Amino acid sequence: HGCLILFGSSGINAEYGATVKSTRMDLQGGNALSSVATGAAYALAGAAALCTVGALAIRRRLKPKNKWVNNSMLEGITVVITGGNSGIGEATAHELARRKANVMIACRTRDKSMAVIEKIKADFPDSPEVQFEHLDLSSLVQTRQFVESLSLDKVDILINNAAVWGSPVPESVEGIEQTFATNYVAHFYLTNLMIQKYSIKKVINVSSGLYPRGKIDPDHLGELIKIPPPPVEKDMYRSMYSSSKLAMIYHSKELAHKHPKLTSVSLHPGLCYTDLARHVKPNSILLSILGKLLPLIIRTAEEGAQTSIYCCVEDIENGGYYGDCAKEELKEVACNDAVQENLWTFTEELIKQKTS
């Protein structure tokens, strides 16, 4: 839920994106630079960026960001996780199974999910049941059918993990902008249906550290569901994603307010190397090359999953926001009471309209 995001949009990383940008500005300075000088300047920019990559990789190895250690088992606990067949979701499902939780992977793609389940069973042959159930979050009707078809005896933890970024399909089945529909609206609906059917103890919303870039106007909430006209710029993808993740935080907070008997939290996994931004292509050869080196700089999916696992295992504060396996303070953009209340009402009415 960080993954190639910064790389795919405006500059890879704030710490060395400025180096590349300033060099580009120099290259645009006029006609005085010859083609040889231009090539040399690009080479220097690339070398500088690569050196920075190396430095960041060393820093990352010397200063691990996740220091939480707790080997508590989750025997007898049943967890439903959306998007559990790739990236952070897969890593979360894998670790939950290691801790002997009963895990249901709720995803759209059966073959991919079954491959993950086979790997989990091979790694942990003594783990309890790990199963798959089809869930397509781009459809509110199918989301409802998913809950209606569940035959689990109980569900203790719901992890709303699935997300899209830059989807090639611009709108959901019900005509809602795809990013907002999948990342937020469907998870809102899924959560409401699940807590009606099961006595869930924890609802964990996987948000993103990009949430401060989100924009939610309580007086113009309809703007969030509008499909942008093509072509959609990369910055627009980032904005839509950030807004959907900001909405997830507000959902967690209002859920905690309305249902104090369960524990509802949101979290960010940190900048992770996953396939989330697979539909957004880098816009230069240099960025493409640097993208190959990202695994050396940013977190693996396994590292990104740690805060999700932490929230499953530890006693956490209802309505809290977590990162790096600890509670964090939210930015002002996520602390607007009018947005929190109006967004909940707007979403309820939207779902009612689209599913009636």
Disulfide bonds with the S-S distance in Angstrom:
none
